[in-house]
Amino acid sequence: MKTTVLLVDDAIYSRVALRRILEMESDFEVIAEAENGVEAVRKYKLYRPDVVLMDIVMPEQDGIEALRELVSFDPKCRVIMCSAIGQEKMLTTAISLGAKDYVLKPPVAERIINSIRLVVSAADAAS
């Protein structure tokens, strides 16, 4: 069974890069994309992905606020934050709010793949 992923980033080139990384792995399936936090929450509720890979800085609603809503809706949601270097304080906040991990931009394939697999296996072990 594949791990389903929701990609959330306002930059289309980031979503394309992340999708390409994930599509190289046979055990991942990108089931939806969103370009802001509002859309991310709506698509999470609609598709119920196994993992959300979400940017922090986005228009309309940032990743921190979207994370708050996701955790409130589903305390077991598995969100991995994506951030540029220099946003360490926001990453710390995200982890304290319930994000399971974070990866830095630009995306490094091995780090993203390992992060998703680790988050999913930790959640499965806890079940």
MODELLER restraints for C-alpha pairs under 7 A, 6 or more apart:
rsr = mdl.restraints
at = mdl.atoms
rsr.add(forms.Gaussian(group=physical.xy_distance, feature=features.Distance(at['CA:2:A'], at['CA:27:A']), mean=4.60, stdev=0.5))
rsr.add(forms.Gaussian(group=physical.xy_distance, feature=features.Distance(at['CA:2:A'], at['CA:28:A']), mean=5.16, stdev=0.5))
rsr.add(forms.Gaussian(group=physical.xy_distance, feature=features.Distance(at['CA:2:A'], at['CA:29:A']), mean=6.18, stdev=0.5))
rsr.add(forms.Gaussian(group=physical.xy_distance, feature=features.Distance(at['CA:3:A'], at['CA:27:A']), mean=6.03, stdev=0.5))
rsr.add(forms.Gaussian(group=physical.xy_distance, feature=features.Distance(at['CA:3:A'], at['CA:28:A']), mean=4.79, stdev=0.5))
rsr.add(forms.Gaussian(group=physical.xy_distance, feature=features.Distance(at['CA:3:A'], at['CA:29:A']), mean=6.07, stdev=0.5))
rsr.add(forms.Gaussian(group=physical.xy_distance, feature=features.Distance(at['CA:3:A'], at['CA:50:A']), mean=5.94, stdev=0.5))
rsr.add(forms.Gaussian(group=physical.xy_distance, feature=features.Distance(at['CA:4:A'], at['CA:28:A']), mean=5.96, stdev=0.5))
rsr.add(forms.Gaussian(group=physical.xy_distance, feature=features.Distance(at['CA:4:A'], at['CA:29:A']), mean=4.83, stdev=0.5))
rsr.add(forms.Gaussian(group=physical.xy_distance, feature=features.Distance(at['CA:4:A'], at['CA:30:A']), mean=5.78, stdev=0.5))
rsr.add(forms.Gaussian(group=physical.xy_distance, feature=features.Distance(at['CA:4:A'], at['CA:31:A']), mean=6.04, stdev=0.5))
rsr.add(forms.Gaussian(group=physical.xy_distance, feature=features.Distance(at['CA:4:A'], at['CA:49:A']), mean=5.07, stdev=0.5))
rsr.add(forms.Gaussian(group=physical.xy_distance, feature=features.Distance(at['CA:4:A'], at['CA:50:A']), mean=5.08, stdev=0.5))
rsr.add(forms.Gaussian(group=physical.xy_distance, feature=features.Distance(at['CA:4:A'], at['CA:51:A']), mean=6.40, stdev=0.5))
rsr.add(forms.Gaussian(group=physical.xy_distance, feature=features.Distance(at['CA:5:A'], at['CA:29:A']), mean=6.05, stdev=0.5))
rsr.add(forms.Gaussian(group=physical.xy_distance, feature=features.Distance(at['CA:5:A'], at['CA:30:A']), mean=4.71, stdev=0.5))
rsr.add(forms.Gaussian(group=physical.xy_distance, feature=features.Distance(at['CA:5:A'], at['CA:31:A']), mean=5.87, stdev=0.5))
rsr.add(forms.Gaussian(group=physical.xy_distance, feature=features.Distance(at['CA:5:A'], at['CA:49:A']), mean=5.39, stdev=0.5))
rsr.add(forms.Gaussian(group=physical.xy_distance, feature=features.Distance(at['CA:5:A'], at['CA:50:A']), mean=6.02, stdev=0.5))
rsr.add(forms.Gaussian(group=physical.xy_distance, feature=features.Distance(at['CA:5:A'], at['CA:51:A']), mean=4.91, stdev=0.5))
rsr.add(forms.Gaussian(group=physical.xy_distance, feature=features.Distance(at['CA:5:A'], at['CA:52:A']), mean=5.65, stdev=0.5))
rsr.add(forms.Gaussian(group=physical.xy_distance, feature=features.Distance(at['CA:6:A'], at['CA:30:A']), mean=6.03, stdev=0.5))
rsr.add(forms.Gaussian(group=physical.xy_distance, feature=features.Distance(at['CA:6:A'], at['CA:31:A']), mean=6.02, stdev=0.5))
rsr.add(forms.Gaussian(group=physical.xy_distance, feature=features.Distance(at['CA:6:A'], at['CA:32:A']), mean=5.02, stdev=0.5))
rsr.add(forms.Gaussian(group=physical.xy_distance, feature=features.Distance(at['CA:6:A'], at['CA:33:A']), mean=5.59, stdev=0.5))
rsr.add(forms.Gaussian(group=physical.xy_distance, feature=features.Distance(at['CA:6:A'], at['CA:49:A']), mean=6.06, stdev=0.5))
rsr.add(forms.Gaussian(group=physical.xy_distance, feature=features.Distance(at['CA:6:A'], at['CA:51:A']), mean=6.44, stdev=0.5))
rsr.add(forms.Gaussian(group=physical.xy_distance, feature=features.Distance(at['CA:6:A'], at['CA:52:A']), mean=4.75, stdev=0.5))
rsr.add(forms.Gaussian(group=physical.xy_distance, feature=features.Distance(at['CA:6:A'], at['CA:53:A']), mean=6.19, stdev=0.5))
rsr.add(forms.Gaussian(group=physical.xy_distance, feature=features.Distance(at['CA:7:A'], at['CA:15:A']), mean=6.40, stdev=0.5))
rsr.add(forms.Gaussian(group=physical.xy_distance, feature=features.Distance(at['CA:7:A'], at['CA:32:A']), mean=6.49, stdev=0.5))
rsr.add(forms.Gaussian(group=physical.xy_distance, feature=features.Distance(at['CA:7:A'], at['CA:33:A']), mean=4.67, stdev=0.5))
rsr.add(forms.Gaussian(group=physical.xy_distance, feature=features.Distance(at['CA:7:A'], at['CA:34:A']), mean=6.26, stdev=0.5))
rsr.add(forms.Gaussian(group=physical.xy_distance, feature=features.Distance(at['CA:7:A'], at['CA:52:A']), mean=6.16, stdev=0.5))
rsr.add(forms.Gaussian(group=physical.xy_distance, feature=features.Distance(at['CA:7:A'], at['CA:53:A']), mean=5.09, stdev=0.5))
rsr.add(forms.Gaussian(group=physical.xy_distance, feature=features.Distance(at['CA:7:A'], at['CA:54:A']), mean=6.19, stdev=0.5))
rsr.add(forms.Gaussian(group=physical.xy_distance, feature=features.Distance(at['CA:8:A'], at['CA:33:A']), mean=5.73, stdev=0.5))
rsr.add(forms.Gaussian(group=physical.xy_distance, feature=features.Distance(at['CA:8:A'], at['CA:34:A']), mean=4.66, stdev=0.5))
rsr.add(forms.Gaussian(group=physical.xy_distance, feature=features.Distance(at['CA:8:A'], at['CA:35:A']), mean=5.60, stdev=0.5))
rsr.add(forms.Gaussian(group=physical.xy_distance, feature=features.Distance(at['CA:8:A'], at['CA:36:A']), mean=6.57, stdev=0.5))
rsr.add(forms.Gaussian(group=physical.xy_distance, feature=features.Distance(at['CA:8:A'], at['CA:40:A']), mean=6.28, stdev=0.5))
rsr.add(forms.Gaussian(group=physical.xy_distance, feature=features.Distance(at['CA:8:A'], at['CA:53:A']), mean=6.06, stdev=0.5))
rsr.add(forms.Gaussian(group=physical.xy_distance, feature=features.Distance(at['CA:8:A'], at['CA:54:A']), mean=4.53, stdev=0.5))
rsr.add(forms.Gaussian(group=physical.xy_distance, feature=features.Distance(at['CA:8:A'], at['CA:55:A']), mean=6.03, stdev=0.5))
rsr.add(forms.Gaussian(group=physical.xy_distance, feature=features.Distance(at['CA:9:A'], at['CA:15:A']), mean=6.15, stdev=0.5))
rsr.add(forms.Gaussian(group=physical.xy_distance, feature=features.Distance(at['CA:9:A'], at['CA:34:A']), mean=6.45, stdev=0.5))
rsr.add(forms.Gaussian(group=physical.xy_distance, feature=features.Distance(at['CA:9:A'], at['CA:35:A']), mean=4.90, stdev=0.5))
rsr.add(forms.Gaussian(group=physical.xy_distance, feature=features.Distance(at['CA:9:A'], at['CA:36:A']), mean=6.36, stdev=0.5))
rsr.add(forms.Gaussian(group=physical.xy_distance, feature=features.Distance(at['CA:9:A'], at['CA:54:A']), mean=6.17, stdev=0.5))
rsr.add(forms.Gaussian(group=physical.xy_distance, feature=features.Distance(at['CA:9:A'], at['CA:55:A']), mean=5.10, stdev=0.5))
rsr.add(forms.Gaussian(group=physical.xy_distance, feature=features.Distance(at['CA:9:A'], at['CA:58:A']), mean=6.93, stdev=0.5))
rsr.add(forms.Gaussian(group=physical.xy_distance, feature=features.Distance(at['CA:10:A'], at['CA:35:A']), mean=4.12, stdev=0.5))
rsr.add(forms.Gaussian(group=physical.xy_distance, feature=features.Distance(at['CA:10:A'], at['CA:36:A']), mean=5.77, stdev=0.5))
rsr.add(forms.Gaussian(group=physical.xy_distance, feature=features.Distance(at['CA:10:A'], at['CA:58:A']), mean=5.67, stdev=0.5))
rsr.add(forms.Gaussian(group=physical.xy_distance, feature=features.Distance(at['CA:19:A'], at['CA:30:A']), mean=6.77, stdev=0.5))
rsr.add(forms.Gaussian(group=physical.xy_distance, feature=features.Distance(at['CA:21:A'], at['CA:109:A']), mean=5.69, stdev=0.5))
rsr.add(forms.Gaussian(group=physical.xy_distance, feature=features.Distance(at['CA:22:A'], at['CA:28:A']), mean=5.98, stdev=0.5))
rsr.add(forms.Gaussian(group=physical.xy_distance, feature=features.Distance(at['CA:23:A'], at['CA:29:A']), mean=6.90, stdev=0.5))
rsr.add(forms.Gaussian(group=physical.xy_distance, feature=features.Distance(at['CA:34:A'], at['CA:40:A']), mean=5.27, stdev=0.5))
rsr.add(forms.Gaussian(group=physical.xy_distance, feature=features.Distance(at['CA:36:A'], at['CA:58:A']), mean=5.59, stdev=0.5))
rsr.add(forms.Gaussian(group=physical.xy_distance, feature=features.Distance(at['CA:36:A'], at['CA:59:A']), mean=6.04, stdev=0.5))
rsr.add(forms.Gaussian(group=physical.xy_distance, feature=features.Distance(at['CA:36:A'], at['CA:60:A']), mean=6.37, stdev=0.5))
rsr.add(forms.Gaussian(group=physical.xy_distance, feature=features.Distance(at['CA:36:A'], at['CA:61:A']), mean=6.00, stdev=0.5))
rsr.add(forms.Gaussian(group=physical.xy_distance, feature=features.Distance(at['CA:36:A'], at['CA:62:A']), mean=6.74, stdev=0.5))
rsr.add(forms.Gaussian(group=physical.xy_distance, feature=features.Distance(at['CA:37:A'], at['CA:60:A']), mean=6.96, stdev=0.5))
rsr.add(forms.Gaussian(group=physical.xy_distance, feature=features.Distance(at['CA:37:A'], at['CA:61:A']), mean=4.63, stdev=0.5))
rsr.add(forms.Gaussian(group=physical.xy_distance, feature=features.Distance(at['CA:37:A'], at['CA:62:A']), mean=5.48, stdev=0.5))
rsr.add(forms.Gaussian(group=physical.xy_distance, feature=features.Distance(at['CA:37:A'], at['CA:63:A']), mean=5.73, stdev=0.5))
rsr.add(forms.Gaussian(group=physical.xy_distance, feature=features.Distance(at['CA:37:A'], at['CA:66:A']), mean=4.82, stdev=0.5))
rsr.add(forms.Gaussian(group=physical.xy_distance, feature=features.Distance(at['CA:38:A'], at['CA:60:A']), mean=6.98, stdev=0.5))
rsr.add(forms.Gaussian(group=physical.xy_distance, feature=features.Distance(at['CA:38:A'], at['CA:61:A']), mean=5.86, stdev=0.5))
rsr.add(forms.Gaussian(group=physical.xy_distance, feature=features.Distance(at['CA:38:A'], at['CA:66:A']), mean=6.76, stdev=0.5))
rsr.add(forms.Gaussian(group=physical.xy_distance, feature=features.Distance(at['CA:41:A'], at['CA:66:A']), mean=6.33, stdev=0.5))
rsr.add(forms.Gaussian(group=physical.xy_distance, feature=features.Distance(at['CA:41:A'], at['CA:70:A']), mean=6.26, stdev=0.5))
rsr.add(forms.Gaussian(group=physical.xy_distance, feature=features.Distance(at['CA:50:A'], at['CA:78:A']), mean=6.74, stdev=0.5))
rsr.add(forms.Gaussian(group=physical.xy_distance, feature=features.Distance(at['CA:51:A'], at['CA:78:A']), mean=5.02, stdev=0.5))
rsr.add(forms.Gaussian(group=physical.xy_distance, feature=features.Distance(at['CA:51:A'], at['CA:79:A']), mean=5.80, stdev=0.5))
rsr.add(forms.Gaussian(group=physical.xy_distance, feature=features.Distance(at['CA:52:A'], at['CA:78:A']), mean=6.25, stdev=0.5))
rsr.add(forms.Gaussian(group=physical.xy_distance, feature=features.Distance(at['CA:52:A'], at['CA:79:A']), mean=4.65, stdev=0.5))
rsr.add(forms.Gaussian(group=physical.xy_distance, feature=features.Distance(at['CA:52:A'], at['CA:80:A']), mean=6.07, stdev=0.5))
rsr.add(forms.Gaussian(group=physical.xy_distance, feature=features.Distance(at['CA:53:A'], at['CA:79:A']), mean=6.03, stdev=0.5))
rsr.add(forms.Gaussian(group=physical.xy_distance, feature=features.Distance(at['CA:53:A'], at['CA:80:A']), mean=4.92, stdev=0.5))
rsr.add(forms.Gaussian(group=physical.xy_distance, feature=features.Distance(at['CA:53:A'], at['CA:81:A']), mean=5.90, stdev=0.5))
rsr.add(forms.Gaussian(group=physical.xy_distance, feature=features.Distance(at['CA:53:A'], at['CA:82:A']), mean=6.75, stdev=0.5))
rsr.add(forms.Gaussian(group=physical.xy_distance, feature=features.Distance(at['CA:54:A'], at['CA:63:A']), mean=6.36, stdev=0.5))
rsr.add(forms.Gaussian(group=physical.xy_distance, feature=features.Distance(at['CA:54:A'], at['CA:80:A']), mean=6.23, stdev=0.5))
rsr.add(forms.Gaussian(group=physical.xy_distance, feature=features.Distance(at['CA:54:A'], at['CA:81:A']), mean=4.86, stdev=0.5))
rsr.add(forms.Gaussian(group=physical.xy_distance, feature=features.Distance(at['CA:54:A'], at['CA:82:A']), mean=5.58, stdev=0.5))
rsr.add(forms.Gaussian(group=physical.xy_distance, feature=features.Distance(at['CA:55:A'], at['CA:63:A']), mean=5.77, stdev=0.5))
rsr.add(forms.Gaussian(group=physical.xy_distance, feature=features.Distance(at['CA:55:A'], at['CA:81:A']), mean=5.74, stdev=0.5))
rsr.add(forms.Gaussian(group=physical.xy_distance, feature=features.Distance(at['CA:55:A'], at['CA:82:A']), mean=4.57, stdev=0.5))
rsr.add(forms.Gaussian(group=physical.xy_distance, feature=features.Distance(at['CA:55:A'], at['CA:83:A']), mean=5.87, stdev=0.5))
rsr.add(forms.Gaussian(group=physical.xy_distance, feature=features.Distance(at['CA:56:A'], at['CA:62:A']), mean=5.65, stdev=0.5))
rsr.add(forms.Gaussian(group=physical.xy_distance, feature=features.Distance(at['CA:56:A'], at['CA:63:A']), mean=4.06, stdev=0.5))
rsr.add(forms.Gaussian(group=physical.xy_distance, feature=features.Distance(at['CA:56:A'], at['CA:64:A']), mean=6.16, stdev=0.5))
rsr.add(forms.Gaussian(group=physical.xy_distance, feature=features.Distance(at['CA:56:A'], at['CA:81:A']), mean=6.59, stdev=0.5))
rsr.add(forms.Gaussian(group=physical.xy_distance, feature=features.Distance(at['CA:56:A'], at['CA:82:A']), mean=6.42, stdev=0.5))
rsr.add(forms.Gaussian(group=physical.xy_distance, feature=features.Distance(at['CA:56:A'], at['CA:83:A']), mean=5.97, stdev=0.5))
rsr.add(forms.Gaussian(group=physical.xy_distance, feature=features.Distance(at['CA:57:A'], at['CA:63:A']), mean=6.25, stdev=0.5))
rsr.add(forms.Gaussian(group=physical.xy_distance, feature=features.Distance(at['CA:64:A'], at['CA:94:A']), mean=6.01, stdev=0.5))
rsr.add(forms.Gaussian(group=physical.xy_distance, feature=features.Distance(at['CA:68:A'], at['CA:97:A']), mean=6.67, stdev=0.5))
rsr.add(forms.Gaussian(group=physical.xy_distance, feature=features.Distance(at['CA:70:A'], at['CA:77:A']), mean=6.89, stdev=0.5))
rsr.add(forms.Gaussian(group=physical.xy_distance, feature=features.Distance(at['CA:71:A'], at['CA:77:A']), mean=6.28, stdev=0.5))
rsr.add(forms.Gaussian(group=physical.xy_distance, feature=features.Distance(at['CA:71:A'], at['CA:98:A']), mean=6.83, stdev=0.5))
rsr.add(forms.Gaussian(group=physical.xy_distance, feature=features.Distance(at['CA:78:A'], at['CA:99:A']), mean=6.79, stdev=0.5))
rsr.add(forms.Gaussian(group=physical.xy_distance, feature=features.Distance(at['CA:78:A'], at['CA:100:A']), mean=6.09, stdev=0.5))
rsr.add(forms.Gaussian(group=physical.xy_distance, feature=features.Distance(at['CA:79:A'], at['CA:99:A']), mean=5.00, stdev=0.5))
rsr.add(forms.Gaussian(group=physical.xy_distance, feature=features.Distance(at['CA:79:A'], at['CA:100:A']), mean=5.72, stdev=0.5))
rsr.add(forms.Gaussian(group=physical.xy_distance, feature=features.Distance(at['CA:80:A'], at['CA:99:A']), mean=5.79, stdev=0.5))
rsr.add(forms.Gaussian(group=physical.xy_distance, feature=features.Distance(at['CA:80:A'], at['CA:100:A']), mean=5.67, stdev=0.5))
rsr.add(forms.Gaussian(group=physical.xy_distance, feature=features.Distance(at['CA:80:A'], at['CA:101:A']), mean=4.83, stdev=0.5))
rsr.add(forms.Gaussian(group=physical.xy_distance, feature=features.Distance(at['CA:80:A'], at['CA:102:A']), mean=5.06, stdev=0.5))
rsr.add(forms.Gaussian(group=physical.xy_distance, feature=features.Distance(at['CA:81:A'], at['CA:99:A']), mean=6.75, stdev=0.5))
rsr.add(forms.Gaussian(group=physical.xy_distance, feature=features.Distance(at['CA:81:A'], at['CA:101:A']), mean=6.42, stdev=0.5))
rsr.add(forms.Gaussian(group=physical.xy_distance, feature=features.Distance(at['CA:81:A'], at['CA:102:A']), mean=4.45, stdev=0.5))
rsr.add(forms.Gaussian(group=physical.xy_distance, feature=features.Distance(at['CA:81:A'], at['CA:103:A']), mean=6.30, stdev=0.5))
rsr.add(forms.Gaussian(group=physical.xy_distance, feature=features.Distance(at['CA:82:A'], at['CA:102:A']), mean=5.66, stdev=0.5))
rsr.add(forms.Gaussian(group=physical.xy_distance, feature=features.Distance(at['CA:82:A'], at['CA:103:A']), mean=4.96, stdev=0.5))
rsr.add(forms.Gaussian(group=physical.xy_distance, feature=features.Distance(at['CA:82:A'], at['CA:104:A']), mean=5.60, stdev=0.5))
rsr.add(forms.Gaussian(group=physical.xy_distance, feature=features.Distance(at['CA:82:A'], at['CA:105:A']), mean=6.50, stdev=0.5))
rsr.add(forms.Gaussian(group=physical.xy_distance, feature=features.Distance(at['CA:83:A'], at['CA:103:A']), mean=6.52, stdev=0.5))
rsr.add(forms.Gaussian(group=physical.xy_distance, feature=features.Distance(at['CA:83:A'], at['CA:104:A']), mean=4.99, stdev=0.5))
rsr.add(forms.Gaussian(group=physical.xy_distance, feature=features.Distance(at['CA:83:A'], at['CA:105:A']), mean=5.62, stdev=0.5))
rsr.add(forms.Gaussian(group=physical.xy_distance, feature=features.Distance(at['CA:84:A'], at['CA:104:A']), mean=5.50, stdev=0.5))
rsr.add(forms.Gaussian(group=physical.xy_distance, feature=features.Distance(at['CA:84:A'], at['CA:105:A']), mean=4.88, stdev=0.5))
rsr.add(forms.Gaussian(group=physical.xy_distance, feature=features.Distance(at['CA:85:A'], at['CA:104:A']), mean=6.51, stdev=0.5))
rsr.add(forms.Gaussian(group=physical.xy_distance, feature=features.Distance(at['CA:95:A'], at['CA:101:A']), mean=6.91, stdev=0.5))
rsr.add(forms.Gaussian(group=physical.xy_distance, feature=features.Distance(at['CA:100:A'], at['CA:119:A']), mean=6.51, stdev=0.5))
rsr.add(forms.Gaussian(group=physical.xy_distance, feature=features.Distance(at['CA:101:A'], at['CA:115:A']), mean=6.95, stdev=0.5))
rsr.add(forms.Gaussian(group=physical.xy_distance, feature=features.Distance(at['CA:103:A'], at['CA:112:A']), mean=6.61, stdev=0.5))
